[in-house]
């Protein structure tokens, strides 16, 4: 027997039943206009989404519970990362420094969402794998690349990265940032390649916040196909 879907009004009264292993998607705030964040982790080339967020029998039962899955973040690379990130969550957050092709592999959204839940604000990389680069934006993480690839070598865990005027820079269409380093060590030049739509996502705190706001204002008409473009908004 086929049962027609409930009306929108009726559906609002339906309670979603969740098993103990499922939790709601965490609320994500918008990246501040100015941040001063420590480099909590530095990784090399070709870090995969499996390196960032392992799968397998130990993790998959908790896949719909970000607070729990975040406990496994970067476990193959540095199993102290989740603890150190949680200890740092009361501040502006933290940064990750990466080499070439950061985030290669599967599309695995949890590889962006779990670090963001733990306080990740920005990733400074020599280059990004395309899908993970987009997923970072989808969850409000600012992906930046080194203008001078040699600057990767001078950064180390514990270094403080300061960025200011983030919102105005992104809104203006400018592609360059200048980050100040702690201890008066000078500056490094960084860049981004975000489209205007990606800037909107990032400055909404991610795609969920962006979509929620659009739905609330009834500004997402079906005929424009924007529902299909949400996760590929380049």
N, C-alpha and C positions, 0 to 999 in steps of 0.2 A: 504494500500500500504506500502510495506517495502522499506525503503530508506537506501542504504548502508552508512556506516560511511565515513566521510571525510578523506582524506589522512592526514598524519601528517603535511605536508606543508600547506595544506588548513586550517587545524584546528587552526594553529597558528594565523590566521587572524580573528578568530571568537572572538567577544567580549562577555563576560559573562554578562548577565543582572542581576542586583541584586535589590531587593526591598530596601527601606530605612532602614529596620530592619536588613539587612544582611551586615556584614563587613568582610574584608579579615582577615584571620588568622594572628595574630601578628607575626612579626619577633622576634625570640628568639635568644639571644646570648649564648655563651658557658660560663659555670661556670668558673670564674677566678681560677688561680692556687692557690691563697691565698685569703681568705675572712675573714672579721671581721664583723659579722652581729649580730644585737640584736635579742633576743627572743621576737617576736612581739605578740605571742599567746601561751598559754599553755593550753592544753585540757586533758581530762581524757581518760578512756577506752572506746572502742567501738564507737568512733566517725564515723558516717556513711558518705557516699558520699552525702546523703541528708542534713546532718548537714553542710557539707562543701559548697555544691552548691545546694540550694533548687530548686525544679522544680515547677510545678503548674502554674496556669493561669497568675500569675504576672510575672513570669520569662521566661516561654517557648516561648513567642512571640519574645524574644531577643536571643534565644539559639544560633543562628549563628552570634552573635555580642559579642565577648568576652569583649571588653571594657565596654559594657552595662551590660552584665551578671555579670561581676566582682563586680559590685556595690552591689550584693546580697550575696557575698561570706561570709560564716560563719554567716549569719544573725541570725539563731536560737541560736548560741552560743555566739557571741559577734558582735553586729551590728556596732561597731566602727572599726572593723578590716579593711574594705576597705579604709576608710578615712586615718587611720594611716599608712596603707601600701603605699598608694599613696604619702603621705607626706614623706615617707622614700625611695622612689624609686630612688632618686638621689645618694644614697650611694651604698654600695655593695649589698644591698637587705636585706633580713631578714630570720630568722629561725622560725620554729614552733616546739614546744616540745609536744609530745603526749604519751599517755599510751599504753595499749595493744590493738591490733586489729585495728589500725588506718586505716580508709578508708574502713570499711566493707560496704557491700551493693552492689548496682548496679555498673556496670562498668563505667558509667558516666565520660567520658574523661574531661568534663568541670570542674570537681572537682579537677583535677590536673592542667589544663591549666589556669583557671582563677586566682588561687593563684600565679602561675608562672608569669602570665602577671603583677600581682601586685608586683612582686619582690621577691617571695619566691625562696630561693637558696637551702635550705636543710631542711629536717624534721628529728628530732631526736626522735625516738620512742622506746618504749619497744618492740613492735612488729607491723607488718603491715599486713593488709589484702592483699592477693596475687595480685589481679587484680589492685588495686589502687597502690600498690608498683610498678608494671610494668608501669602503666600510669605516675607515677612521673618521671620515667626514660625516657619515651617517650617524655616528654616535658622538659627534661634537669634539673630536680630537683634531688639532691643527697639524697637518703634515707639511713639513718644510724640508727643502733640500739645500745642501751646501752650495753656495755660489763658487767657492773655491774648495774643491774636493779635499785638499790637504788640511783644511780646518778640522776634518774628522779626527785627524791624528793628535791634535792638541787638546781634545776634550777627554776627560776621564770621569769616572763615577765620583760624585760628590761636588763637582763643579756647579756653580750657580749660574743659571741662564735667566737673563732679564729681557723681557719684551714689553714694549709699551705702544699705545696707539693701535692695538690690534684691530679693533672694530673699524676705526676710521680708515686704516690702511686697506683692509679687505673691501670695505664699501666703496672706496675711491677707485678701485680697479688696479691699483698699483700691485706689482708682483714681487716687490722686494721688502725685506725686513732687515733691520740691523739689531742683532742681539748683543747686549753687554754681558761680559763675563765677570764673575765675582772676583774679589781681591784685586780689582784694578788691572786686570790682565788685558784690557782692550775690548775689541768688538769683533764679531764675525758677521759676514754677509750671508743672508739666507733668502730663499725665494719660494714661491708657491705657484701652482698652475691651476688654481680653482676657477671654475666658471661662475658667473653671477648666481646661478641657481645653487651651486654648491656652497657659495658664500652664505646664501640665505639659510641653507640647512645648518651650516656650522654655527651661525650666529643665532639660531633658534635653539641650540643645544642638541641638535641632531634631528634625524628624519621623523622620529616619533612625535617630538614636540612640534615640528614644522607641520606635519600632517594633522595633528590634533587642532592646531590653530586654524588651519585652512578649513577643516570640516566644521569647526565651531562658527566660522564666518560664512559658511556655505560658499566658499570660494574655490571649489574643486569640481567644476563641471565635467560630467562623464564624456561629453563629446570632444573635449580637448585631449582626452586620453591621458590626463596627468596622473591618474592612479597607477597606470602601467609604467609611468616614467619616474615615479618616486625614488626607486632604488637604482636608477641609472640616469641621474640628472645632469649629465655633463653638457 
